[in-house]
Amino acid sequence: MVLRSCCKFGPVLVWFRLGYVVLLWLCVTHLRCARAETKTVVQKDAEFDVTYNDTVTSDNQTIYAFNHTVSRNKTEGVRVTVNILSEGAESSPILFVVRQKQAVLSFQVPLILRGLYQRKYPYAHVGRTLCQPPTRSLTETQYFFVDVSTLSSLGTHYQLRISRVDSFTLHTDKKFSFTASPSQPQYFKYVFPDGVDTVIVKVNSEMTFPCSVMSIQDIQCPVYDLDNNVAFIGMYQTMTKTAAITVQRKDFPSNSFYVVVVVKTEDEACGGPLRFYPLRPDELIDAGNRSKILDVVVSPAISSDVYVMGMLFCLGIFLSFYLLTFLVACVENKRMHRRREGLLNPADMSPAETASLLGKPGVTPVSPYEYGSFVDNASTLSSEAITDSIASDANYGYMGQETLKRRPFLTAIHHVAIRIERSLESVAGRSRQESLSSIEEDDYDTLADIDSDKNIVRTKKYLCVSDLARKDKRVLSKKYQIYFWNIATIGVFYALPVIQLVITYQTVVNVTGNQDICYYNFLCAHPLGNLSAFNNILSNLGYVMLGLLFLLIVLQRDIIHSRALDRNDLNALECGIPKHFGLFYAMGTALMMEGLLSACYHVCPNYTNFQFDTSFMYMIAGLCVLKLYQKRHPDINASAYTAYACLAAVIFFSVLGVVFGKGNMVFWIVFSVLHILATMLLSTQLYYMGRWRLDSGILRRIVYVIYTDCIRQCSGPMYIDRMVLLVMGNIVNWSLAAYGLLKTPNDFASYLLAIAICNLLLYFAFYIIMKLRSGERIQCMAMVCILFTAVVWGFALFFFFQGLSTWQKTPAESREHNRDCIVLSFFDDHDIWHFLSSIAMFGSFLVLLTMDDDLDNVQRDKIFVF
């Protein structure tokens, strides 16, 4: 029985013994392999400022142990410097790991940094500053270890040196110079002193390239000090020669921060050339010497008192214009009151006062006897007959006003007849105004019944304002009021998304810390709340305040004119340039909108939102040209819908030019052709006063005119004055089109604005010359406005061309143009441009408002069109 059991379990025991032997063999083999693969770990006590030359392989690992005493009142930096001495180390880099109490820093040598398109740049010489953990004790001994290892079986020689950075802490207003490279970044610590809440950190270099980055980071580990991670936290900006960041204490709970300076592996971000593309994707490129010498200085920023002084200074300047306007209005009101009293009591007036009253210098007043005799018989006279008697002796030309000067007695009689006729027609005039209360231009046109007469009247060789002021005044007034309501509506719908967008821009800048998004003058950018450059926004207040002041001045004139019309004042009805204030209201609104949108642009100025700053500049230039033309062409001026449609086309091309115009020759060819065609069409419209048609027969009529006027008989232009203006305008516009086609300027928006301003100045100069040539004069107030505005424009343009920043270049190149503040340590050159340009625009509007005041007592059939 026992024998039979043993035979039964015999095979199992055999297999068990065989398995035991195999397991024992595997264990022995494993122990032998493990013994063969064991590395030799060597730990050394190391010292500062000693260079250690050693070799590392996959069989050994070296650990360097350091200790140093840190103090709570004194911060010392510790820097690790490594240099690889062996050739071909790129295939088997060495790993360095620095173990500290609260931080670990690791890096390989050679250090491989990547550029654009995955270019690889190896650096065999690496230097890193260790993060300094805070200490609560007065003094404390801290230990850290440097582990050196590699997986290469070949020995790699290296040098290791640990040294103290004595100038690790920056001091206020003390410049410190240092050297940095892509593999040897530098950073320093700054602690806010008592009483200082805001500082400006400035980093400068005499070298434009290599491109570098300055970063402001909180006191925490790790510190991001390499090209591929410096943008992870904090605020940063690229730089060539200069960089500046304003830092506020409230953003750093520890009341201190790190100033990190990193040199980039490539210069493309700073506008430099881009290296050739490697033939093989994994090919390593020698970066060459990219060391850069820089210096850093931290200075206190302005205090809250300077903010208050800046705001009071800004308000004071523009409120003074309100005060000056009030004083002028008081003086003018007193003078007008005296003139009214003199009109009621002419016997008490001196000859000079009577001459001033009649608007004719040197006119002798009517004697009391003559005045009384005329009043007794004036009811039998017609003012139209008297007017015709005066005008009958005047030739149709520039001598009409001279005849009035030679007939002072008839002029005096004419003015008395006006007053009598006004009282007789007051009831009829009132009823007629009530009947026109709901008239629209499309429903009623006083020229509809004499449409054929338009071609006769408007094509006369010598036109007077009365020929182009025949439509009903209330109809035209409503027509021109549309300019104001349209631009107000446009402003609301344009400004709301703009405000939303720039708030988003500012939020992105604050969250990401990327200060390359916005093109500030960083040397004079004073933050307030979430705004990075409050001074650039505040300086736009002048546009808003002076635009509002201009609206009040226009409103006053509008009320005075409306009261005169209600009295059936014949001077208001039949004398002077027709008063239509709708375009003036639009101009004042456009100036206010320019201030608002310019402030929005300066929240975060860059090329994508530059049109916010220029759109209403185009509107202002266009409205000024339209107002100049409307003065003597009230019946045929463009409607608001046509004008704003044309301005919308201009803004559309401005956007296309900013987005696609840079270096795009196709765009410039198309734009230049359209510019020339528009100039020719507008010239034809102005020359023929709108009495021409653009249809299929236009070419036949052009050929016929050339044949009859140039070939069959050589005759000069019928309207010489208009031809002179249009020829000069075409020369200017063709020249600007040729310049754009040849030079293709990067700043297309400013180029388009230059076209508008050149045309406005040309037309204004022509208007002034023709006004003086026609025997008209410019009154004292208008002359003062012209001279004052010209001087202010000159100074404004001087500050504009200082060019403190430009989005046509990279952010780093733009910062090379940054300058310090020049007024109250708060406003820079561009802020002064805002001040002066707003004053100059306000003065320009006053010129347009007052330049024809000398014609208020002149019959419209004596005012010539040009």
ABEGO torsion letter per residue (X at the ends): XAAAAAAAAAAAAAAAAAAAAAAAAAAAAAAAAAAAABBBBBBBBBBBGBBBBBBBBAABBBBBBBBBBBBAABBBBBBBBBBBABBGAAABBBBBBBBBAABBBBBBOBBBBBBBGGBBBBBABBBBBBBBBBBABABBBBBBBBBBBBABABBBBBBBBBBBBAAABBBBGBBBBBBBBAABBBBBBBBBBBGBABBBBBBBBABAOBBBBBBBBBBBOBBBABAAAAAABEBBBBBAABBBBBBBAAABAAGBBBBBBBBBABAAAAGBBBBBBBABAABBBBAEBABBBBBBBBBBBBBAAAAAAAAAAAAAAAAAAAAAAAAAAAAAAAAAAAAAAAAABAAABBAAAAAAAAGBBGBBBBBAAAAAAAAAAAAABBAAAAAAAAAAABBBEAAAAAAAAABAAAAAAAAAAAAAAAAAAAAAAAAAAAAAAABBAAABBAAAAAAAAAAAAAABABBBAAAAAABBAAAAAAAAAAAAAAAAAAAAAAAAAAAAAAAAAAAAAAAAGBAAABBBBAABBBBBEABABAAAAAAAAAAAAAAAAAAAAAAAAAAAAAAAAAAGBAAAAABEBBBBAAAAAAAAAAAAAAAAAAAAAAABBBAAAAAAAAAAAAAAAAAAAAAAAAAABAAABBBAAAAAAAAAAAAAAAAAAAAAABGBAAAAAAAAAAAAAAAAAAAAAAAAGGBBBBBAAAAAAAAAAAAAAAAABBBBBABAAAAAAAAAAAAAAAAAAAAAAAAGBABAAAAAAAAAAAAAAAAAAAAAAAAAAAGBBBBAAAAAAAAAAAAAAAAAAAAAAAGABBAABBAAAAAAABBBBABGGABBAAAAAAAAAAAAAAAAAAAAAAAAAAAAABBAAABBBX
